[in-house]
Amino acid sequence: MSVYRPKKAGKFTSEIYQYDFWFDGRRFHGSTRCRSKRDAERVEQQVRAKVERDALTAVETKTAPMTIDVAAARFWDERGAFYSTNARKTLDSAIAWIVTQLGRETLIKDVGNAEVAALVAARRGETKKVRRKAPRQGEGKKPAKPPPPPRLVSNATVNRTVIEPLRAILLRARDAWDQPIGAISWKAHTLPVPRERVRELRDEEEVRLLAALPAEFRIVVEFALISGCRLKECIGLRWDDIDWVARTVEIRGKGGKVAKIPLSSAMRDLLFPLRGRHDEAVFTYTVQKKRGLRRAGDVRPISYEGMKTVWRRSLPASAVANYRFHDNRHTAASRLLRAGGDLKVVQTLLRHEDITTTAKYAHVQDEDVRRAMEAVIEAKRKVRDGGEGAEGHGEPGAGSSPGSRARG
């Protein structure tokens, strides 16, 4: 057995035994965490057995047909576990549903168009989960409202929880694990979804919305309206991300991508007074009541869920209808485009990789063109109406030709 205690200048430097052996051209070494040689040899034997077992599994995995259960687990270990929090939860439940529906022992090479169509049909037949508070019972309590009728999941949900994860698993099995998969027409199974709406906040709505928000949370919305950042990007902003000299802000976006956007004067005026409230987080709130480890007066970072809760509670008071936090991003982009920027400028601010994603804001330019066209028609109408009015009042020279004026 290849276990030993390290020496230096003929003297042992540690009481802990190390293991060191080679297998299939690779060296394996490390600490056994044992002071007894017999215990160390036992650990070394266990490590060696695991190495041999893993090597055999790798060979079998590469040559033997892979089941959907194994493929899903491997995809999760290599990709899914590194998704952001919300995306990871969605993917986890989606994968579990797909594996259950297909059957754990189903081979991925046997998953074809028929199986995908069946999955889509099954998911479309499911209803949305509705969160309801437990009904209150007792004297003096109003009777609980009847639950709303169940609603089927949307096409977008079906695409996001069936088509996208299953396609990702199978393509990775083909491209990264050398596994054969069936020829699937993904486009034929993808359900149509409405084009994403672009809801822009009007000036009078902005006044009401900001007035309805608590002051410390209002700043987050103001920053989003200027920067076009998503909610998670706003909440994740740290002081180290702001370069006051270079006038840039580093944003951690979707998929862990990091990009810099300019620090405008309006953003600087908004953020600069917040310095000193917290060592790391930019956006914070003051605790009002003691709760658990939080004491009244403590300054704590605003959390993602905390901001969502404040937003949900404040929106009805503002009387701003059909408006989501993400629409602040749409508003920032539309305002920038209307102020004279082009789609390329908006693409840079929103950090879209493909300008076709930014093209949904082209409606702003359409509106500007429409207003210009209507202004031309209005100008012609005024000229026409003015000319007719002048003729009716007999004003000198009105309605006369250049030749008649010359003769006069």
C-alpha positions as CSV (number, residue, x, y, z in Angstrom):
1,M,0.0,0.0,0.0
2,S,1.3,3.4,-1.0
3,V,0.8,5.3,2.3
4,Y,3.5,7.3,4.1
5,R,4.2,10.1,6.5
6,P,6.0,13.1,5.0
7,K,9.6,13.6,6.0
8,K,12.0,16.5,5.8
9,A,15.7,16.2,6.5
10,G,15.1,12.6,7.7
11,K,12.5,13.7,10.3
12,F,8.7,13.2,10.1
13,T,7.0,16.5,9.6
14,S,3.5,15.3,10.3
15,E,1.7,12.5,12.2
16,I,-0.9,12.3,9.4
17,Y,-0.4,9.6,6.7
18,Q,-0.7,10.6,3.0
19,Y,-1.7,8.3,0.1
20,D,-0.1,8.4,-3.4
21,F,-0.8,6.0,-6.3
22,W,-1.2,6.0,-10.1
23,F,-4.2,4.6,-12.0
24,D,-4.6,4.7,-15.8
25,G,-1.9,7.2,-16.3
26,R,-3.1,9.6,-13.6
27,R,-1.7,10.3,-10.2
28,F,-3.9,10.4,-7.1
29,H,-2.5,11.7,-3.9
30,G,-3.8,13.4,-0.7
31,S,-4.3,13.2,3.0
32,T,-5.8,10.1,4.7
33,R,-6.4,12.2,7.8
34,C,-5.3,9.1,9.8
35,R,-2.5,8.8,12.3
36,S,-2.5,5.0,12.2
37,K,-0.9,3.3,9.2
38,R,-3.5,0.5,9.2
39,D,-6.3,3.1,9.1
40,A,-4.5,5.0,6.4
41,E,-4.1,1.9,4.2
42,R,-7.8,1.3,4.6
43,V,-8.6,4.9,3.4
44,E,-6.2,4.5,0.5
45,Q,-7.9,1.3,-0.5
46,Q,-11.3,3.0,-0.4
47,V,-10.0,5.9,-2.6
48,R,-8.5,3.5,-5.1
49,A,-11.7,1.5,-5.3
50,K,-13.7,4.7,-5.9
51,V,-11.3,5.8,-8.7
52,E,-11.6,2.4,-10.4
53,R,-15.4,2.5,-10.0
54,D,-15.6,6.0,-11.4
55,A,-13.5,5.0,-14.4
56,L,-15.7,2.1,-15.1
57,T,-18.8,4.2,-14.8
58,A,-17.3,6.7,-17.3
59,V,-16.7,4.0,-19.8
60,E,-20.2,2.6,-19.4
61,T,-21.8,6.0,-19.6
62,K,-20.0,6.8,-22.9
63,T,-20.8,3.5,-24.5
64,A,-24.1,2.4,-23.0
65,P,-27.4,4.1,-23.9
66,M,-28.3,6.8,-21.5
67,T,-31.7,7.1,-19.7
68,I,-33.5,10.4,-19.3
69,D,-33.0,10.1,-15.5
70,V,-29.2,9.9,-15.9
71,A,-29.1,12.6,-18.5
72,A,-31.2,14.9,-16.4
73,A,-29.1,14.4,-13.3
74,R,-25.9,14.9,-15.3
75,F,-27.3,18.1,-16.9
76,W,-28.2,19.4,-13.5
77,D,-24.7,18.8,-12.1
78,E,-23.0,20.4,-15.0
79,R,-25.4,23.2,-15.8
80,G,-28.6,23.5,-13.8
81,A,-27.0,23.8,-10.4
82,F,-25.3,27.0,-11.5
83,Y,-28.4,28.8,-12.7
84,S,-29.6,31.9,-10.8
85,T,-31.9,31.3,-7.8
86,N,-35.3,31.7,-9.5
87,A,-34.2,30.0,-12.8
88,R,-32.7,27.1,-10.8
89,K,-36.0,26.5,-9.0
90,T,-38.0,26.6,-12.2
91,L,-35.5,24.2,-13.9
92,D,-35.5,21.8,-11.0
93,S,-39.2,21.4,-10.9
94,A,-39.4,21.2,-14.8
95,I,-36.8,18.5,-15.0
96,A,-38.5,16.4,-12.3
97,W,-41.8,16.7,-14.2
98,I,-40.3,15.7,-17.5
99,V,-38.5,12.7,-16.0
100,T,-41.7,11.5,-14.3
101,Q,-43.8,11.9,-17.4
102,L,-41.3,10.1,-19.7
103,G,-40.4,7.4,-17.2
104,R,-37.0,7.3,-15.4
105,E,-35.8,4.3,-17.5
106,T,-36.7,5.8,-20.9
107,L,-33.7,6.0,-23.1
108,I,-33.0,9.4,-24.5
109,K,-32.5,7.9,-28.0
110,D,-36.1,6.8,-27.9
111,V,-37.4,10.3,-27.2
112,G,-38.8,11.5,-30.5
113,N,-41.5,13.9,-31.9
114,A,-44.3,11.7,-30.6
115,E,-43.0,11.8,-27.0
116,V,-42.4,15.6,-27.1
117,A,-45.9,16.2,-28.5
118,A,-47.4,14.1,-25.7
119,L,-45.4,16.1,-23.1
120,V,-46.6,19.4,-24.5
121,A,-50.2,18.2,-24.5
122,A,-50.0,17.0,-20.9
123,R,-48.5,20.2,-19.7
124,R,-51.0,22.3,-21.6
125,G,-53.8,20.5,-19.8
126,E,-52.5,21.5,-16.3
127,T,-53.8,24.5,-14.4
128,K,-51.9,27.3,-12.7
129,K,-51.2,27.0,-9.1
130,V,-53.0,29.6,-7.1
131,R,-51.7,30.7,-3.7
132,R,-54.6,31.3,-1.3
133,K,-54.5,32.2,2.3
134,A,-56.1,29.9,4.8
135,P,-59.7,30.8,5.3
136,R,-60.5,32.6,8.5
137,Q,-63.2,31.0,10.6
138,G,-65.0,32.2,13.7
139,E,-67.6,34.7,14.9
140,G,-67.6,38.1,13.2
141,K,-65.5,36.9,10.3
142,K,-66.7,37.4,6.7
143,P,-67.3,34.2,4.8
144,A,-64.3,33.3,2.6
145,K,-64.7,34.2,-1.1
146,P,-65.1,31.2,-3.4
147,P,-61.9,30.3,-5.2
148,P,-61.5,31.6,-8.7
149,P,-62.0,29.1,-11.6
150,P,-58.8,27.3,-12.5
151,R,-56.8,28.7,-15.4
152,L,-54.7,26.6,-17.8
153,V,-51.0,27.3,-17.9
154,S,-49.9,29.7,-20.6
155,N,-48.1,28.8,-23.8
156,A,-45.0,30.6,-22.6
157,T,-45.0,28.4,-19.4
158,V,-45.3,25.3,-21.5
159,N,-42.3,26.4,-23.7
160,R,-40.3,27.4,-20.6
161,T,-40.9,24.2,-18.6
162,V,-41.0,21.5,-21.3
163,I,-39.5,22.5,-24.6
164,E,-36.6,24.5,-23.4
165,P,-35.3,22.2,-20.6
166,L,-35.8,19.0,-22.6
167,R,-34.1,20.5,-25.7
168,A,-31.2,21.6,-23.5
169,I,-30.7,18.2,-22.0
170,L,-30.9,16.3,-25.3
171,L,-28.6,18.6,-27.2
172,R,-26.0,18.5,-24.4
173,A,-26.2,14.7,-24.4
174,R,-25.5,14.8,-28.1
175,D,-22.8,17.5,-28.2
176,A,-21.0,17.0,-24.9
177,W,-21.6,13.3,-24.0
178,D,-21.5,11.7,-27.5
179,Q,-25.0,10.2,-27.0
180,P,-27.3,9.5,-29.9
181,I,-30.6,11.3,-29.8
182,G,-33.7,11.3,-32.1
183,A,-34.3,13.9,-34.8
184,I,-36.8,16.3,-33.2
185,S,-38.5,19.2,-34.9
186,W,-38.4,21.6,-31.9
187,K,-40.0,24.4,-33.9
188,A,-43.0,22.3,-34.6
189,H,-43.6,21.7,-30.9
190,T,-42.9,25.3,-29.7
191,L,-46.2,27.0,-28.9
192,P,-46.9,30.5,-30.2
193,V,-46.7,33.3,-27.6
194,P,-47.9,36.9,-27.8
195,R,-45.2,39.4,-28.6
196,E,-43.9,40.9,-25.4
197,R,-45.8,44.1,-24.7
198,V,-43.9,47.3,-24.1
199,R,-45.7,49.2,-21.3
200,E,-44.3,52.7,-20.8
201,L,-44.9,54.7,-17.7
202,R,-46.5,58.1,-18.4
203,D,-45.2,61.2,-16.6
204,E,-48.3,61.6,-14.4
205,E,-48.2,57.9,-13.5
206,E,-44.6,58.2,-12.5
207,V,-45.5,61.0,-10.0
208,R,-48.2,58.8,-8.4
209,L,-46.1,55.7,-8.4
210,L,-43.1,57.3,-6.7
211,A,-45.3,59.0,-4.2
212,A,-46.9,55.7,-3.2
213,L,-43.5,54.0,-2.5
214,P,-41.6,54.3,0.8
215,A,-38.7,56.7,0.4
216,E,-35.9,54.1,0.7
217,F,-37.5,51.8,-1.8
218,R,-38.5,54.6,-4.1
219,I,-34.8,55.2,-5.0
220,V,-34.6,51.6,-6.4
221,V,-37.4,52.4,-8.8
222,E,-35.9,55.8,-9.8
223,F,-32.6,54.0,-10.5
224,A,-34.4,51.4,-12.7
225,L,-36.2,54.2,-14.6
226,I,-32.9,55.8,-15.4
227,S,-30.6,52.8,-15.9
228,G,-33.0,50.3,-17.4
229,C,-31.7,47.7,-15.0
230,R,-33.7,44.6,-14.0
231,L,-34.9,44.2,-10.4
232,K,-32.3,41.7,-9.5
233,E,-29.6,43.8,-11.1
234,C,-30.7,46.8,-9.0
235,I,-30.8,44.8,-5.7
236,G,-27.4,43.3,-6.4
237,L,-25.6,46.6,-6.9
238,R,-22.6,47.0,-4.6
239,W,-20.5,50.1,-3.9
240,D,-17.5,48.3,-5.5
241,D,-19.4,48.2,-8.7
242,I,-19.4,52.0,-9.1
243,D,-16.4,53.8,-10.5
244,W,-17.0,57.5,-9.6
245,V,-13.9,58.6,-11.5
246,A,-14.5,56.7,-14.8
247,R,-18.2,57.3,-14.3
248,T,-19.3,53.7,-15.0
249,V,-21.5,51.1,-13.2
250,E,-20.7,47.4,-13.4
251,I,-23.9,45.4,-13.7
252,R,-24.2,41.6,-13.1
253,G,-26.9,40.6,-15.6
254,K,-28.7,37.5,-16.6
255,G,-26.6,34.3,-16.7
256,G,-23.9,35.9,-14.6
257,K,-22.8,38.2,-17.4
258,V,-21.0,41.3,-16.3
259,A,-21.1,44.5,-18.3
260,K,-20.5,48.2,-17.7
261,I,-23.0,51.0,-18.3
262,P,-22.3,54.8,-18.1
263,L,-22.9,56.6,-14.8
264,S,-25.0,59.5,-15.9
265,S,-25.3,62.7,-13.9
266,A,-28.9,61.7,-12.8
267,M,-27.7,58.3,-11.6
268,R,-24.8,60.0,-9.7
269,D,-27.1,62.5,-8.0
270,L,-29.3,59.6,-7.0
271,L,-26.6,57.3,-5.6
272,F,-24.0,59.6,-4.2
273,P,-26.1,60.6,-1.1
274,L,-26.5,57.0,-0.2
275,R,-22.8,56.5,0.6
276,G,-22.0,55.5,4.2
277,R,-25.3,53.8,5.0
278,H,-23.9,50.4,4.3
279,D,-20.5,49.0,3.7
280,E,-21.5,46.9,0.7
281,A,-25.1,47.3,-0.5
282,V,-26.1,50.4,-2.4
283,F,-29.8,50.1,-1.8
284,T,-30.8,49.7,1.9
285,Y,-33.7,50.2,4.3
286,T,-34.0,51.0,7.9
287,V,-35.6,48.4,10.1
288,Q,-38.7,49.8,11.8
289,K,-39.6,47.0,14.3
290,K,-37.5,44.4,16.0
291,R,-37.9,41.0,14.5
292,G,-35.6,38.1,15.2
293,L,-32.0,39.3,14.9
294,R,-33.0,42.5,13.3
295,R,-33.2,45.5,15.6
296,A,-35.1,48.7,15.1
297,G,-32.9,51.3,13.5
298,D,-30.6,48.7,11.8
299,V,-29.7,49.5,8.1
300,R,-30.0,46.3,6.0
301,P,-29.8,45.6,2.3
302,I,-33.0,45.6,0.4
303,S,-33.7,42.0,-0.8
304,Y,-35.2,40.8,-4.0
305,E,-38.3,39.4,-2.3
306,G,-38.6,42.5,0.0
307,M,-38.6,44.8,-3.0
308,K,-41.3,42.7,-4.7
309,T,-43.4,42.8,-1.6
310,V,-43.2,46.6,-1.3
311,W,-43.9,47.0,-5.0
312,R,-47.0,44.8,-4.8
313,R,-48.4,46.6,-1.8
314,S,-47.6,50.1,-3.2
315,L,-49.0,49.7,-6.7
316,P,-52.7,49.8,-5.9
317,A,-52.3,53.0,-3.9
318,S,-50.6,54.6,-6.9
319,A,-53.6,53.8,-9.2
320,V,-51.1,52.8,-11.9
321,A,-52.7,49.8,-13.7
322,N,-51.1,47.0,-15.6
323,Y,-47.6,47.9,-14.7
324,R,-44.8,45.5,-13.6
325,F,-41.4,46.4,-12.2
326,H,-39.8,45.1,-15.4
327,D,-41.8,47.8,-17.2
328,N,-39.4,50.3,-15.7
329,R,-36.8,48.8,-18.0
330,H,-39.1,49.3,-21.0
331,T,-39.8,52.9,-19.9
332,A,-36.1,53.7,-19.7
333,A,-35.5,52.3,-23.1
334,S,-38.4,54.1,-24.7
335,R,-37.5,57.4,-23.2
336,L,-33.9,57.1,-24.3
337,L,-35.0,56.3,-27.9
338,R,-37.5,59.1,-27.9
339,A,-34.9,61.6,-26.6
340,G,-32.8,61.1,-29.7
341,G,-30.9,57.8,-29.3
342,D,-31.1,55.1,-31.9
343,L,-31.7,51.4,-31.4
344,K,-28.0,50.7,-31.1
345,V,-27.7,53.1,-28.2
346,V,-30.7,51.4,-26.5
347,Q,-29.1,47.9,-27.2
348,T,-25.9,49.1,-25.4
349,L,-27.8,50.3,-22.4
350,L,-30.0,47.2,-22.0
351,R,-27.0,44.9,-22.8
352,H,-28.9,42.9,-25.5
353,E,-26.7,40.6,-27.4
354,D,-29.0,40.6,-30.4
355,I,-30.4,43.9,-31.7
356,T,-33.6,42.0,-32.8
357,T,-34.4,41.9,-29.1
358,T,-34.1,45.7,-28.9
359,A,-36.3,46.1,-32.0
360,K,-39.5,45.8,-29.9
361,Y,-38.8,49.4,-29.0
362,A,-39.1,50.6,-32.6
363,H,-42.7,51.5,-31.9
364,V,-41.3,54.7,-30.3
365,Q,-39.8,55.7,-33.7
366,D,-43.1,54.8,-35.4
367,E,-44.9,57.1,-33.0
368,D,-42.5,59.9,-33.8
369,V,-43.0,59.4,-37.5
370,R,-46.7,59.3,-37.1
371,R,-46.7,62.6,-35.1
372,A,-44.5,64.2,-37.8
373,M,-46.9,63.0,-40.5
374,E,-49.9,64.3,-38.6
375,A,-48.1,67.6,-38.0
376,V,-47.6,68.0,-41.8
377,I,-51.4,67.4,-42.4
378,E,-52.2,69.8,-39.6
379,A,-50.0,72.5,-41.1
380,K,-51.6,72.1,-44.5
381,R,-55.0,72.3,-43.0
382,K,-54.1,75.6,-41.2
383,V,-52.8,77.0,-44.4
384,R,-55.9,76.0,-46.3
385,D,-58.3,77.2,-43.6
386,G,-56.3,80.4,-43.3
387,G,-56.5,81.0,-47.0
388,E,-60.3,80.4,-47.1
389,G,-60.8,82.8,-44.2
390,A,-58.8,85.5,-45.8
391,E,-60.8,85.3,-49.0
392,G,-64.1,85.5,-47.1
393,H,-62.9,88.7,-45.2
394,G,-61.7,90.4,-48.4
395,E,-58.2,91.0,-47.1
396,P,-55.9,92.7,-49.6
397,G,-54.0,90.2,-51.7
398,A,-55.6,87.2,-50.0
399,G,-56.3,84.4,-52.5
400,S,-54.9,86.4,-55.4
401,S,-52.3,85.1,-57.8
402,P,-48.7,86.5,-58.0
403,G,-49.7,88.0,-61.4
404,S,-52.6,89.9,-60.1
405,R,-50.5,91.4,-57.3
406,A,-47.9,92.4,-59.8
407,R,-50.5,94.2,-61.9
408,G,-51.8,96.0,-58.7
